[in-house]
Amino acid sequence: MASPIATPARQDGAELFGSFHLGDTELVLPVTAVQEVVNYPAAITQVPLAPSYLLGLFNLRGRLIPIVHLGQLLQLPDGGAREAAKIAIVEFRQGRIGLLFDATGEILRVQPEQKVSFSEGDGSAMIGGALKLDGGNRILQILSVDALQHLHDMPIPKVDANESGRQRTAQGQRRQGVSFRVSDTRLALPMGAIHEIIRVPELLKSVLASELCLGMLNLRGNTVPVLDFARFLGLPCEASATTAAADFEDPRRIVVIRQQEMDFGLLVDDVESIVSYRDEELLAIPSFHPDRPPLFTGCISRAGMPDIILVNEAALLSDTIVSELTQGHRALYTLESEADRGQRRRGVRETYVTFKLDQLMGMRIDQLREVIDFPHEVMQPPGAPAHVRGILNLRRKLITIIDLRALYGMKGYADLPGAKVLVVENDEEQFGLIVDAIENIVTIDAGDKIGVPAILRHQIELPLRNDMREVVELSDQRTLLLLDASPLKQRLSSRALH
């Protein structure tokens, strides 16, 4: 019998655990010990004189697997209907057993300091330790794999060592993946591609948000953009992304992917099980986009069970949308350590007036002449373009009042009488730029400014795109879009009244 499949080594010493529910109790097992998770079988063979916690044997692809009722073994209340239950296949050196439980939980990435091992004693204790999560507010018990393989009166089928060796020679390495549901489609990712799986928290707002990008989350100091995987795949969206955060009844999960320090999350409708497969067992899936790498490696097809499409993690990570979202968020929202800030050479300090125009924007204070209230009366020049609100006589100087929302293709002002006007000057000509409100005056380091990521530029109307080419992250973690008055004034001078 093959030994449990090892997951890729993690340089930070973290270990992956899978959690599952038995009634109101949540337990965990090391992911390396779980071969796969399957539905409750349709046919079970009873074993005479078996202990009460042994439900019987079932046939899994030509191999008999004993099913252990964990609730009875641990003296826990019965979880309910068997038809909805799951079986986790745990593999030992000498065989396999199936563990009956009610529902899958999460895949948890645990640091060494979060794990507490109990004294082993004679090795018969079913609980071998505990995980301390969320600062110790959440305690999960670790099921002892060693105790499971030494259960009394368990019919563990033996496999001839020579036959096992011949099978390993004839067939490729068996791999593990995590399967999940997106709409009515079942997909899987290789275990090594998954950093961890978490419940859906309250997502933070992002300037890169769109129909595909739902926002971002802060995962232990790392910024992780969250992709609506259903929309990304062109599948019907089953549930709203606004479901209450940390709702334990919400089956949705965020699958966090990390490769070469690139983090992003996939919102899926339900994480179902751990599946095993060999490369030669995968059914080929035709590629519908010959100009890019196929997104799917193949199909895992098993008798009596839904087919599972295996996602090609390399193609997913190299996808243009995923790459731009990940790199854009990393550029905009990655927080520097104090040491990094001290080492980085500081640039020229610049002062900006910040204002609202749908989003938080700023203009260098040296580009402004003054800020005034929106005038109640202005002269209406005949034949003026839609973005010209009128002409204002300000202290014997004519100022052309520019409707920035009209100029940039935005919806109208919600409170025009309460708006403010930024007065800018170009040679002898002055313009007043209407904004929603003035917020603050801030000083930033020129070295902190970064170019607007390509994915954000694509979402901006062309006129605004020409005037806004840089952004900066403020100390309160908000993103400030920097509006350059120079190209705007040049464009207005040549066309404002034409």
Summary of the structure (lengths in Angstrom):
residues: 498
radius of gyration: 30.2
end to end distance: 82.5
largest distance: 104.9
contacts: 1456
relative contact order: 0.09
helix: 20%
strand: 41%
